[in-house]
Amino acid sequence: MYNVTHPPASVCILRLSAIGDTCHVLPVIRTLQRAWPATRFTWVIGRLEAKLFGHLPDIEFIVVDKRENTWKARARLNDALRGRTFDVLMHMQLSLRASILSTAIKAKVRLGFDRSRARELQWLFTNTSIAPASRQHVMDGLFGFAEKFDVYERLLRWDIPLSEDALAYAQRVIPEPGNTLLISPCSSHQLRNWRSEYYAEVADYAVSSLGMRVILCGGPSEIERRTGAEIVSRMKQKCENTIGQDTLLQFFATLERATVLITPDSGPAHMGTAAGIPVIGLYAATNPARSGPYLSRQWCVDKYDQAARRLMGRPAAEIPWTTKIERPGVMDLITPDDVIKKLHAVLLSLARQKK
């Protein structure tokens, strides 16, 4: 097996989606790049995710359009990689579709998850596995791919370069960094979303009692636009609604200029971590110990155990680690007061850091 003193010449990473999970992958690659400076890294990634990462100069990207038929996508990937064999394939995605695509990637070592975690038959498409582990955060699990090669010193670094356009957009939205609250109110999973009136109450408090500037942000989907409009209509104070107006890179640049982000379990939670700001994650349907913003889990409003007890009849410690409690009303376990308390705690922590 390769190690720090005898690293592989080429590594292919297979992780197509989602935005949050690809945010978890990048520090693993940064860690391996530091340990293996001469190794060439290729990342097979989804089309949307490539909009955030595809311009990184020290990684080769091969983009897969997940809207395509699986076999057509595999044929395209096979053409893109024709004649190439990698020393190592790190198969980081637990889906049968991704495993089918992996058959277009020739590699001497095909590394996947251990048998207990290799869902959707992933173990059939690999020839070795990372060490078994249980009840880990998603990013900790991905670092198992580096640890398989005796690379243990983690580098929590993203280094996403930003274009002049992205920087200019962020500067227009937040001309002067400091005391700005971003709210990204929607997850792609509707049952993880919080009530518009609760967001409005928190936003009003942030403006009137904390003197913060509040900006709503998010993608162009119908539910995000509708939610943003509902929040604005319910607020007594003024806020800015930028939902649907930015690109992923422009949003990332805006995150870097913000003070704090409030969001449910979603891609923006992990983009906030990558941008280096505290994230107040809203978690009841999912477990923040597994999928919370990696460096902000202390700031999450965590009602997952309460949800497990109320809706599943058992504490969180007694249900499978990957369980999602996506039931109607589960997010109502989180109150505006819960979020306001976390917001105060974040601002106090930031103030102490400045002293």
C-alpha positions in Angstrom: 0.0 0.0 0.0 1.2 3.5 -0.8 2.3 5.8 2.1 3.8 9.2 2.7 7.3 8.1 1.6 6.1 6.2 -1.5 3.0 8.1 -2.7 0.9 7.2 -5.7 1.6 9.1 -8.9 -2.2 9.6 -9.7 -5.4 9.6 -7.7 -8.9 9.8 -8.9 -11.6 11.0 -6.5 -15.2 10.0 -7.3 -17.7 12.2 -5.5 -20.4 13.7 -7.6 -22.7 15.4 -5.1 -24.1 17.1 -3.1 -22.7 20.6 -2.5 -22.3 19.9 1.3 -20.6 16.6 0.7 -18.2 17.9 -1.9 -17.3 20.6 0.7 -16.3 17.8 3.0 -14.2 16.2 0.3 -11.9 19.2 -0.5 -10.1 19.2 2.9 -9.3 15.5 2.4 -7.7 16.4 -1.0 -5.9 19.3 0.5 -4.5 17.0 3.2 -3.3 14.5 0.6 -1.8 17.2 -1.5 0.3 18.4 1.4 1.4 14.8 2.1 1.9 13.9 -1.5 3.0 17.1 -3.3 3.9 15.3 -6.6 0.7 13.4 -6.9 -1.8 14.3 -9.6 -5.4 14.5 -8.5 -8.4 14.1 -10.7 -11.9 14.6 -9.4 -15.0 13.2 -11.0 -17.7 15.7 -9.9 -21.3 16.7 -10.6 -22.2 19.6 -12.9 -23.6 21.8 -10.2 -20.8 21.2 -7.8 -18.2 21.9 -10.5 -19.6 25.5 -10.6 -18.1 25.9 -7.1 -14.9 23.9 -7.4 -14.2 23.3 -11.1 -11.9 26.2 -11.4 -9.4 25.1 -8.7 -6.0 25.2 -10.5 -4.3 22.2 -8.8 -7.0 19.6 -9.4 -8.2 18.1 -12.7 -12.0 18.0 -12.9 -14.1 15.7 -15.0 -17.8 16.8 -14.9 -20.7 14.4 -15.0 -24.2 15.7 -15.7 -26.4 13.8 -13.3 -29.5 14.7 -15.4 -28.2 12.3 -18.0 -29.1 8.6 -18.2 -26.7 6.6 -16.1 -25.4 4.5 -19.0 -25.0 7.6 -21.3 -23.1 9.3 -18.5 -20.9 6.3 -18.1 -20.1 6.2 -21.8 -19.1 9.9 -21.7 -16.9 9.3 -18.7 -15.3 6.3 -20.4 -14.5 8.4 -23.4 -13.0 11.1 -21.2 -10.7 8.6 -19.4 -9.9 6.4 -22.4 -6.4 5.0 -22.2 -5.8 6.2 -18.6 -5.2 4.1 -15.5 -4.9 5.7 -12.0 -2.8 4.3 -9.2 -5.7 4.9 -6.8 -9.5 5.4 -7.1 -11.1 6.8 -4.0 -14.8 5.9 -4.4 -16.4 8.3 -1.9 -20.0 8.1 -3.0 -22.5 5.6 -1.7 -24.9 5.3 -4.6 -25.4 2.5 -7.2 -25.3 5.1 -10.0 -21.9 6.3 -8.8 -20.7 2.8 -8.6 -21.8 2.1 -12.1 -19.9 5.2 -13.3 -16.9 4.0 -11.4 -16.5 1.1 -13.8 -15.4 3.6 -16.4 -12.4 4.5 -14.1 -9.5 2.1 -14.4 -7.4 2.0 -11.2 -5.0 -0.4 -9.6 -6.3 0.3 -6.1 -10.1 0.8 -5.9 -10.8 2.1 -2.4 -14.3 2.3 -0.9 -16.0 2.2 2.4 -15.9 -0.7 4.8 -18.5 -3.4 4.3 -20.8 -2.1 7.1 -21.0 1.3 5.5 -20.8 0.3 1.8 -24.4 0.8 1.1 -26.1 0.2 -2.3 -23.6 -2.6 -3.1 -20.5 -0.3 -3.2 -18.3 -3.1 -2.0 -18.8 -5.0 -5.3 -17.1 -2.1 -7.1 -13.9 -1.8 -5.0 -11.0 -4.1 -4.1 -10.1 -2.6 -0.7 -11.7 -0.5 2.0 -11.1 2.1 4.6 -11.0 1.1 8.3 -14.4 0.4 9.9 -15.9 3.1 12.1 -19.2 4.0 13.4 -21.2 7.1 14.4 -18.8 9.5 12.7 -19.4 12.9 11.1 -19.5 12.6 7.3 -16.2 14.5 7.0 -14.5 12.3 9.5 -15.6 9.3 7.5 -14.1 10.8 4.3 -10.8 11.4 6.1 -10.7 7.6 6.5 -9.6 7.6 2.8 -6.4 9.5 3.8 -5.9 7.5 6.9 -5.9 4.3 4.8 -2.5 5.6 3.5 -1.2 6.5 6.9 -1.9 10.2 6.4 -3.4 11.3 9.7 -2.5 15.0 10.1 -5.6 16.8 8.8 -5.6 20.1 6.9 -8.9 21.8 7.3 -8.3 24.1 4.4 -10.5 24.9 1.3 -8.7 27.7 -0.6 -11.4 28.3 -3.1 -10.2 31.2 -5.4 -12.8 33.8 -6.3 -13.2 35.7 -9.5 -13.2 39.5 -9.7 -16.9 39.2 -10.6 -17.7 37.2 -7.4 -15.7 39.6 -5.2 -17.4 42.6 -6.8 -20.9 41.1 -6.3 -20.1 40.3 -2.6 -18.8 43.9 -2.1 -22.0 45.3 -3.5 -24.1 43.1 -1.2 -22.0 43.7 1.9 -20.0 46.9 1.3 -18.6 46.9 4.8 -18.0 43.5 6.5 -19.2 43.3 10.1 -22.5 42.7 11.9 -24.2 41.1 8.9 -26.5 38.1 9.4 -27.1 35.9 6.3 -30.2 33.7 6.3 -30.3 30.9 3.8 -33.8 29.5 4.7 -34.2 26.5 2.5 -32.9 23.0 2.2 -33.5 20.9 -0.9 -35.4 18.6 1.5 -38.6 20.4 2.3 -39.2 18.7 5.6 -35.9 20.1 6.9 -37.1 23.6 6.4 -38.2 26.0 9.2 -41.3 28.2 9.3 -41.1 31.6 7.4 -42.7 33.4 10.4 -40.0 32.0 12.7 -37.2 33.3 10.4 -39.0 36.7 10.3 -39.1 36.8 14.1 -35.4 36.1 14.4 -34.5 38.5 11.6 -36.6 41.3 13.2 -34.8 40.7 16.5 -31.4 40.8 14.8 -32.2 44.2 13.3 -34.0 45.9 16.1 -32.1 44.5 19.2 -28.7 43.6 17.8 -28.3 46.3 15.1 -27.5 43.7 12.5 -28.0 44.0 8.8 -30.0 40.9 7.6 -29.7 39.5 4.1 -31.8 36.6 2.7 -29.9 34.4 0.3 -30.5 31.2 -1.7 -31.0 29.7 -5.1 -33.6 30.4 -7.8 -36.0 27.6 -7.1 -39.7 28.3 -6.6 -39.7 27.3 -3.0 -36.7 29.5 -2.1 -38.2 32.5 -3.9 -41.6 31.9 -2.2 -40.0 31.5 1.3 -37.9 34.6 0.9 -41.0 36.6 -0.1 -42.9 35.2 2.9 -40.1 36.2 5.3 -40.0 39.7 4.0 -43.8 40.1 4.1 -43.8 39.0 7.8 -41.0 41.2 9.0 -41.5 44.5 10.7 -38.0 45.6 10.1 -36.2 45.9 6.8 -34.0 43.2 5.2 -32.5 42.6 1.8 -33.7 39.7 -0.2 -31.0 38.4 -2.7 -32.6 35.0 -3.2 -32.1 33.8 -6.8 -29.7 36.7 -7.7 -26.2 35.1 -7.3 -24.1 32.3 -8.6 -22.5 29.7 -6.3 -19.2 31.6 -6.4 -20.8 34.9 -5.7 -22.7 33.4 -2.8 -19.4 32.0 -1.5 -17.8 35.4 -1.7 -20.7 36.9 0.2 -20.3 34.3 2.9 -16.7 35.3 3.4 -17.8 38.9 4.1 -20.7 38.0 6.4 -20.6 37.7 10.2 -22.8 34.6 10.7 -25.2 32.4 8.7 -28.5 30.8 9.8 -29.6 27.8 7.7 -31.2 24.3 8.0 -29.3 21.2 7.1 -28.2 22.2 3.6 -25.3 22.9 1.3 -24.9 26.5 2.4 -24.2 25.3 6.0 -21.1 23.6 4.7 -20.2 26.4 2.4 -20.3 28.7 5.4 -17.8 26.4 7.1 -15.5 26.5 4.0 -15.8 30.3 4.0 -14.7 30.5 7.6 -17.8 31.9 9.3 -19.9 30.5 12.2 -23.0 28.7 11.1 -26.2 28.4 13.3 -27.6 25.2 11.9 -31.2 24.3 12.5 -31.3 20.5 13.2 -34.3 18.4 14.2 -34.9 16.2 11.1 -31.2 15.3 10.9 -28.4 14.8 13.3 -25.8 17.6 13.5 -23.3 15.2 15.0 -23.3 13.4 11.7 -24.1 16.2 9.1 -23.8 19.5 10.9 -21.4 22.3 9.9 -18.1 20.7 10.8 -16.6 23.7 12.7 -19.9 25.1 14.1 -21.6 22.1 15.7 -21.5 24.0 19.0 -23.7 26.7 17.4 -26.3 24.4 16.0 -29.8 24.3 17.5 -30.0 20.5 18.1 -33.5 19.0 18.6 -32.6 15.7 16.9 -32.8 13.7 20.2 -36.0 15.3 21.1 -37.4 14.5 17.7 -36.3 10.9 18.0 -37.9 10.4 21.4 -41.2 12.1 20.3 -41.6 10.7 16.8 -39.7 7.4 17.0 -40.2 6.5 20.6 -36.5 6.1 21.3 -33.5 8.4 22.0 -31.2 9.3 19.2 -28.5 7.0 20.7 -30.7 4.0 20.0 -31.6 4.6 16.4 -29.4 4.0 13.3 -26.8 6.7 12.8 -28.0 7.7 9.3 -31.7 8.0 10.3 -33.4 11.1 9.0 -36.6 12.1 10.9 -38.1 14.0 8.1 -41.7 14.1 9.4 -44.2 16.9 9.0 -43.8 19.4 11.9 -40.5 18.1 13.1 -38.8 21.4 12.6 -41.4 23.1 14.8 -39.4 21.7 17.8 -37.0 24.6 17.1 -38.3 27.9 18.5 -37.2 31.4 17.5 -35.9 31.8 21.1 -33.6 28.8 20.6 -32.1 30.5 17.6 -31.8 33.9 19.2 -29.9 32.4 22.1 -27.4 30.8 19.7 -27.1 34.1 17.8 -26.2 35.9 21.1 -23.7 33.2 21.9 -22.0 33.5 18.5 -21.7 37.2 18.7 -20.3 37.1 22.2 -17.7 34.5 21.1 -16.7 36.7 18.1 -16.4 39.8 20.4 -14.1 37.9 22.7 -11.9 36.8 19.8 -11.4 40.4 18.8 -10.1 41.4 22.3 
